[in-house]
């Protein structure tokens, strides 16, 4: 009641974004703070990212993970902040964060980082809609943002290619806005082959 009546309501009435750093990963507890009118930090997703994006980690940990999977519009996602450090594979984790549900916070970055600036641009222009898991393996994760974006991450030391089903129309040309691979075409049945360089990512969209 304190946050709802004396903090979030007045600030929201000013047209400001309200969010709180809730240092906990329990979804029900996070939802109780959301119910007062604030967005919340997603430590549930942070824990999954830490376990996944490390040497020997499994990207399977990412599937359906985090408070963002439950309530993406109210989830402040991150891979590091002033209290906790980044995972070992920080660059790949940043790419995943840009494509996943939630409101991403990129911490301790340089404004002239062209790769990160491009990820933010991709986020703003394509990363919306439901998150659909298209492939979940130890070293390869592919998600789709409901006919708007296909984001694929490869945490292995070799090229990986996978055929996946999509919500894109057959005959659609998809461009990799990360610049790491060439254009690909969606087949008539809605399937597309996604190729990812070693220890890298691709962001495919029309």
Phi, psi and omega in degrees: 000326181297309181297316182297312189275330188244349183236295189291318183299310178299317184292319178296327179293341176274358181080025182258154174283132179243124174214151181234143175274095178269110188277065182202156182247003183283119184304319182294322178293318178299319180297326180296327175285322176301322181297343177275352178110013180242156167276160185227151175292140186259079177289340175297314178291321179304316180299319180293319179296318178299319181287329185275311188268064175216162180293121185091357179281165180243128178289351175299335181296342185278339188296119179064022188272158173085161173296335179300326179292336180268321184210074186299325183291342182247010184255124174265105186268152183197160174243354177192156173205198185290347180255327188230151185270170181281158174289168183300315180267068188300317184298315179292324178295323177297320179296316178299315181299321181295328184267340188278170177295160178107179180250098191286141173247122176256117189251147175056054181237161178263137183293342178263014177285103186294322179297316181291320177300323178292321178297320178296320178297317178298318179303311184293327188264337187229333190276076176219166183092176182297146173273123179243120177284118180260336179199133180222105179232175180299318185250350183229131175230129178230125176237156176238141172260068169044060176077016180239326185205141168244120180245124182233136180237136179237111181259020177257172182269013180220161177301143177229136176231136180220141171271131179226156170276151182221172173264012177276151176290147174300142181088001178281133175270128179252130179257139176274104184283357171278340180082016185264338177220171179278178180293151176229160182244138175281132180289167181300333180272006178087005179267154179213147176267125180251121178248136186229128177296161179298138180049049186211187182213161173226152180229098186261130178205159179299000000 
